[in-house]
């Protein structure tokens, strides 16, 4: 009894020390500003990548929605059908818990800073417990904590996708696995709750925590010849997980579209363990250079750190017999790790800057695997086990304390360059608008009167700032900025809108946006007298929206707006394939194409010349035999000079 109490006290002490070190690491990198729930500058401006804007926009839409069932669904996104904010990576379980508090406090409320702080604290806490299982006393486990709170994948994920900063879930699952194995038990309440909570944080953690749980159950069942209890435990866990997913809206509608069938693109490169290259050119090593990557290998970032890379071969050489024993003792976990690694590498095997080979898989298999389309992430449990192996192996050497100190010093020194860069990224994010909005025209000030933004085709330019704009002004939107959406429903809604426009019907509370000029020109003629119609650009010209704004036809707009009227210019269609390059036929460079529309036909009818920049080019032929396109042949040496220019006819 006394021994159990001492063990419990040690665990509490280690967990507390680990949590404190995790909090210290967070404050050193993030500072205190993200903990101010009324300061959302870093959420709006974004840092490293724009994804935080998607997460925050999802929360804003959800916060303004009335509580309904399923609990985390808002009809303001993917309107009118609605969608769960799980698909905007807004951490649905946290959003649900914070919604009453945000309503009570009023004003700006963001929880992403506190959630990240909690992740760092739990990363340190469970890292300490895990290290404590493989070392004696307090000093060695505390040193081991530093390996996990300085983990490059922790910073890379937390800065890119807030919810995936919950790396502690993998450490907790591994700790509970090893503890249950030592105690000869399988029915871990901690693992049960961890698996259920994973779906409320981010579903990518499910195959990791469940894989570790399954290894524990298989190992126990095979050794004890008891299958009924583990099977019932697993069934109950799965039922509760699915139940929470149902409550949070994961199965609401058919939100299965949006970048599907991408398995193999975001795969893990074979050089991932020693490639220190993070996004935005950040290097997590003082010594090792960035390695080449292809496709979406960057999302499978898994740099181990120089300390671990040096320690692992030493451990493998000096403790190879013990390692074989451990692999045999934990054969089920070994199988799970092999499967996760194979899935992470995928059927598209890449090494450095080359694709070595691709294993053909049936379309249905690709579609199934694409549920976790960024498959390289599933390597994280193996990653943490490699770091743990380096630590635990050195702890068994004769001069173990010195060896562990050297490991930690080299590791922290090596990865500190990347961590410092992330500190600079956050410092810049809380002071400046890292990704400034392109919604600069006074048109957007006039457009706040609308209640709905209808994306008639395509995803709009600067979609995430557009989503924030809609949320800020209490609008709904169907712009597909979520990670998953119902493509069939969206297309059906868009066809309904296009049919209404062709009949001259406008919804007075709706702002219509087009991503492509050709689609806009095809739809605008029947309603041009009832609305302000034209293009709106950003100041730098990088973003353009083609709009139909009912009721604003007599409103003066600034120079960033071009009204659709008789003087509206022609532009080449942005059409490229094997024969065409940006609307110019490659073989002759004398034929250009325009999207077919009443406007383009009227401009070209009886025209003799196409004009640009004070020059005139004689039209020799207009061909409309290809449905949807008008192909115009000119007397010109190289029509590529016309790309991007405003064209007129004579």
N, C-alpha and C positions, 0 to 999 in steps of 0.2 A: 504493500500500500504506500509506504514511504517512498519507494523507488518510483512508483507511478506519479506521485505528487511532485517529486523532484524533476521527473521528465516533463511533466506538464508545465511546471514553472520555467524550465529551460526553453520550452517551445514558445511560451508567451514572451519571454525575454528576447529570444531571437526574432520573433515576429515583430515586436515593438521596435527593436533596433533596425531591422530591415525596413520597416515602414518609415522610420525617421530618415534613414539614408535615402529612400526613394523620394520623400518629400523635399529633402535638401537638394537632390538632383533636379527635381522639377523647378524649384525656385531659382536655382542657378541658371537654368536654361530659359525658362519661361518668364521668370520674374513674377510680380504680384498682380500686374494689370489684368491678365486673363481671369483672375479670381473675382474681379468686380463684375457682378452679374448685370449691372446697368451699362457696362462698356462692351459694345459689340463691334468695335472698330476692326479687330483682327478677324472676326467672322465675316464681315462685309468685304474687307479688302482682300482677304485670302492671304496665304503665305505658302511659299514653295509651289503649291498647285491651287487651283480654284475650287477644289472639291468641298472645302469648308463652306463655301457659299451655298452649295447644293444642300448640305446638311442643315445649315441655318435657315434657309428658305423653307425647307420642309417643316421645321419647327414653327416658324412664323405662321405658315398656313394652318398647321394643326392647332396652334394656340388659339387662333381666332375662330376655329370651328366649334360648334356645339358638341358636347360629348354624346356619342352615339355608339352603336354596336355594329361591327367590331370596334374596339376601343381606340385604336390608333389610325383609323381611316379618316381622311378628310376629302370632301368632295370639291374643295377649292383647287386641287391638283388633278390633272387628267379629267377635268370637268367635261360633262356632267357626271361621269361614272364614279369618279373618285379613286383613291389609291391609298394603301397603307404607307405611312412615312418610314416604314422599314426600307422601302425602295428609294428613299432619298438619303439613306444612311444617317438618319437623325436620332439613332439610338432609341428605339420606340419605348423600351421599358423605362428609361430615364425620362423621356418626354412625358409619358403617362403620369409618372410620379411628380414631375415638376409642374404639370399643367395647373393643378389647384393653387400651388404656391405662387406661380406667375400671375394668376388671376387675382389673388389676394393682394399682391404687392403692386400690380399695375406697372405701366411704363415698360422700358426695355428690360428684358430678362434673358440671359443666355447661360446655359449650364455646361458648355463645352470645356471651359477652363477648370471648373471643379471636377468634372468627370475625368479629365486628364490627370489632375492631381491625385485623385483616388486611384487611378491606374498605376501611377508611379509608386504610390504608397504600397499597394498590393503586390506590385512587381518586386519591391524590396522585401516585403513580408514573406511572401511565398518562396522567393529566392533564398531567404535565410533559412526557412524550414527545410527546404530541399537540401541545401548544403549541410544543414545540421544532421541530416540522416547519414551522411557519409564522412563526418569528421567529429572529433571530440571537442569539448570545451566551448568557448565562445569566440575566441580570436579568429580561428580559421573560418568558421561560418560567416563571421562579419566580413572578412576579406572576400569570401566567396560572393557575398551580396553585391560587391562592387562590379563583379563580372556581369551580373544581370541588370543592375540599374544603369550600366554603361553600354548595354547591348545595342549595337547599331540598328538592329531591326526594330527595337522599341522606338527610337527617335525617328527613323525613316517612316514607320507606319503612323505614329502619333501625329506627325506633321503633315501627313498626306491624307489619311482617313482617320478621323478622331476615334471612331468606334473600334478600329483595328489596333488602337493603342492599348487595348485590353489584353496585352500579351501575358498578363498574370494568370489568365484562365488556363493557359497551357502549363505554366509552372505549377498551378494549384492541382491540375489533373495529375501531373507526374508525381507530385508530393503525395497525394492521396493514394495513388497506385502503389508506390513503394512502401508507404506506411501500412496499407492493407495487406500487402504481400508479407511483410514482416510479422504482422499480427495473425496471419492465416485466415483473414476474413475477406469477404467480397462485397457485403452489403454496406457500402459507404454512403452515408447520408450526404456527405459533402460532395461526392461525385454526382449523386442523384440531382442535387440542387444546382450544381455547376452546369450539368447538361441542360437542365431546364432553362436556367438563366441565359445560356449561350444564345438561344434563339432571340431573346429580347435585347441582346447587345449587338451581335452580328452573326448571321448564319454560317459564315466561313469557319467559325470556331466549332461548329457542330461535328464535322468529320474528325476533327482533332481530339476533342474531349471524349466523343463517343468511341473513337478508335482506341484510346487509352483505356476507357472503361471496358470495352469488349475484350481487350487483351487480359485484363484482370479477371473477367468472368470466365474466359476460355481456360486460362491457366488454372484457376481454382477448380473449375468443373472437371478438368482432365486429371488433376491430382487427387481430388476427393471423390471422384466418380459420383458427383452430385450435380445433376443438370436442372432439376425442377426449380430449385430456389433461384439460381442465377437467371434462368429464363424468365421467371415471373418478375424478378427485379428489373431486367432489361425491358420487358413489356410495359411495366408500370412507368418506367422512366420515359420510354418513347411516347406513351399515352399522355403523360403530363407535359412533355415537350410540345407535342402536337397541339395539345389543349391550349397552352400559352400562345403558341403561334397563331392559332385560330382566334383567340381573344384579341391579339394585337393586329389582326387583319392580314396576316401573311397569305391566307388563302382567299382573300376577298377578290372577287372578279377573276380575271385571267391575266394577271400582270406577269406575263412570261416573255414578252418581247423586249427588244432593245439590246442589240449587240449579241444575240444568241449565236450558238454554233461557233464560238471563238476558242474552244478548247484547243490547246496547242500553240496559240499565239502568245499568251502570257505564261509561257513555260519557263522552267528553271534552266539556265545555261549551265553546262558542266563546269564552268569556271566560277560559279556563284560564290563558293566558299572563300575564295581568295581574291574576289573582285570587290574593291572598296568603293566603287562608283555608285553614289546615290543620285537622286534626281537633281536637276539644276547644276550639274557639274560638281556637286559636293563629294569630296573624297574623305572616307573614314579611315585613312591611314597616313601616317607620316612618311612611310617608306615604300609601300607597295603602290605601283601605278594602276590607273584604271585599265580594265580589260575591255576588249571589244564585246559588243552584244548585238543581237538581232531581234527583230520583231518587238514583242513586249517583254523581253527578258528583264527589263528594269524593274518590273513589278514583282519579280521573284528574288529581289535583293536578299542576300543571305551571307554577308561578309562576317566571318568568324572573329576577326581581330588577330593581330600578330601574336599576341601572347598565347592564345588558344592554338593557333596554327603551329607554333613552335612546341607547345606542350604535348599536343596529341601524338606526334610520332615518338616522343620520349616515352610516354605512357604505353603506347602500343608495343614498343620494344621491351621495356622493363617489366611489363605486367601482362604479357600476351597470354600466359596460362590462365591468369585470373580473369582476363577478358573473355576467354573461351568459356570459362565456367559460368560467368554472368550471362553470356548470351544463351547458354543452354538452360540456365535457371529461369530466364525471362524469355523463353522462346516465342511466346505469343506476342509480346511487345516487340520483339525483333521482327516478326512477320509483319506486324502493323507498320513498323518504321520502313520496312522494305516497300510495302504497298504505297505508303504515302510518298516515298521518294520517287517511285516509278510514276505515280500520278503527277507529281510535280514536274518531272522531266518531260512527261507526256509522250505522245506518239511522234512529235516533231522534235527530234534530238538535235540540240544546238551546242556548239563549242566555239568559244571566242566569237568571231564575226561570221561564222558559217553555219549553215544547216547541214548536218552530217547526213541525215536521212529522215524520211517520214514513213511511218508504218501506216498503211491504209487501214482505216476502220470504217465499219458501216455507218451510214448517216445517222441512224437511230442511236448508236453508241456515242458518236460525237455530240449529238443533241443532249443525251443524258449527262455526259461528262461536263457539258457546258453549263449545267446548273451551277457548277463552281468553275466558271469560265477562266478565272485567274488561278489556274491550278497550281502554279508555283508557290503560292502561299501555304499550301498544305505541308510543306517541308518543315514548318516551324517547330513541331515537337521533336523532330530529328535534330534540328539545329540546337535546341536547348539541351538535348541529351548529349550532344557532342561537347558543348561547353561544360556541362556537369561532369562528363567523363574526364576531361582535362583536369578539372579541379579535384575530383575524387581520386584520380590516379596519382596525382602529386601528393595528396594527403597521406598516401601509404608509403612514400619514400622515407628513408632514414632521416634525412634533413628536410622533413615535410614543410615545416613552417617557413624556412628560407625559400624553398621551391615555390610555395604558394604566394609568398610576398613578391618574388620575381615575376611570377605569372601575372599577378594583378597589376603590378607597376608597369610592365611592358604593355599589357592589354589596355589599360586606361590611357597611358601615354599615346599609344598608337591611335586609338579611336577618338581621342579628344579633339583632333582637328575637325572631324565631321560634326561632333557635338557642339563645338564652338561656333561653327558655321550656322547650325540650327539656332543657336542663341542669337546670332546676328540677324537671322531671318525673322525671328520673333520680335526682336527689338525694332526692326524696320516695320513690321506689320502693325505694331501698336502705335506707330508714329506717322505713318504715311499710308496712302491708299495703294497697296502693292499692285493690285490689278484694278486700275481705275475704270469706272463705268463708261461705256460708250454712249449712254443715253444723255447726250449733252445738248441736244436741240431744244428750243422752247416748245417744240411740238409735244414733248413728253409732259410738260407742265399743263398743256391744254388737255391732254389725254387722260388726266386723272378722273375725269367725270364718268368714264366708262366703268362698268361693273364686271366686264369679262373681256379677256384677251383671247381672240381666236387665232391660233396658228393654222392657217388654211393649208399650208403644205410645208414640209421640211421642218427641221429644227432651226430656230431663229438665231441670228448672230447675237453674241453676248447673252446667251440664253439664261445664264445664272443671275446676272444683274437684272435681266428682264423679269426673272422670277421674284427676285427681291423687290423690285419695283411694284409688281402686282401684289405681293403680300403686304407691302407697306401701305398700299392704298385700298386694301380690302377687296381686291379683285379676285376673280377666279381665272384659271388659265388651262388650256389644253396643250400647251407647248411641252413636248415630251422630254423634259430635262431630268426626269427620274431615271434611275438605273434600270428599272423594268417598267413596262407599261403594256397595255393591251393594244397591239398594233391594229388588229382587226376592227375593234371598236373605234379607234381613232380614225382609221381610214373611212369607216362608215359615216362618222360624224362629219368629216371633211367633205365627203361627197354630197351630203345633205346641204351643207353650207354653200358649196359651189352651185348646186342646183337652184338654191334660193337666189343667189347672186345673178345667175343667168336669167331668172325670172324678174329681176329688178327688185327683189325683196331684201331689205336690210333690217337687222336687229338694232334698234336705236341705242341699246346699252352695250353694244359690242364693238371693240376695236379689232379690225381684221388685219392680220399681218401675213405677208408672203415672204418666203426666203429667196425665191427666184423671180427675176423680173418677167420671164416668159409667162409664168403662171399668173402673175398679177395682170399682165396685159391681156391675157385671155379672158379674165373675169371682170375687168373694171368697166367696160363700156356700158352695160345696162344700168349701172348705179352711179355713174360719174356725176350726175346732176344733184344727187342726194347727199354727197359726202365730199370731204376733202380727200383727194386721191393723189398719190405721188410717191416719191422716195424720200427717205430720211436717212442721213448718213451720220457717222461720227466725225469729229473734227479732223482726225488723221486719215479718214477715208477707208479705214480697215473694215468697218461694219456698215451694212446697208439693209434697211427694211423697206419693203414696198407695202404701203398702207392704204386702207380704205377706212376713213374716220367719219362716220355718219354725223351730220349736223355741224361740222366744222368747215363747210365749204366756203364761208365768207371770212374765215379767220386768217389773219396775216401771220405767216411763218417766217423764220429766220433763213439765213443763207445756207443752212445745212439741209434745207428742204427744197425739193424740185416738184412743182405742181404738175399733175397730169393734165395737159391741154394740147392744143394744136402744135405748140412749140416743143413739146416733150421730145427728147432725142431718141434716136435709135441706138442700140448697142448690139455688138455681136453676142450671140448666145455662148455661154461658157460650156461648150460642147467639146469633149475630148474622147477619142477612142483610138483604135489602131490606125485610122485613116485621117482623123481630124485632130487638130491641136488648137484649143481655145477658139473654136468656131471657124478655123481656117483649114481648108483641104490641103493636107501636107504635100500631095504629089505635084500639084501645080502652083499652089499658093496664090491662085487667082480667084478661087471660089470661097465665099464666106457664107455662114448660115445665121439665120435669125429664128427665134421661136415663133411659130405661126400664131398670129393673133389678128383680130380686126384692125388693130392699130398699125401693125407692121404691113399688112396688105394695103391699107389706105395710103401709107407713106410710099410704098414701092409702086403702086399702080400708076402707070403712065410716066413714071420717073425715068429720066435719061442718065442722071448722074447720082453717085453716092459721094457725099462731101464730108471732109474732115480736115480741120486745121488749115482752112483756106485753100485746100486742094480739091479738085474734082476728078472722079474716076468713072469712066463711062460704064454703064450697065449693059452687058451684052446678052444676058439671059437671066430669067427668074424661073426657078424650077420648084414646084410644090408637090412633086410626085411622092415624096417621103412624108407620110402623115405626121403633122406636128412641127414641121420645119419648112422654112423658105430658104432655098439655096440660090445665092446671087453670084453670078460670074462677072468679073470686072476686067477692064483693061488696066492692069496694075502689075508691077514687077513682083512685089511681095506684100500680100494683104495682112501679114502679121502686124504691120505698123498700125492697123486699125483697131487692134485689140485694146479695150479699155477706153477708147475715145467716144465722145458724143458725136453721133453721125446725123446728118440731115440729107435730104434728097432735093433734086431739082428736075 
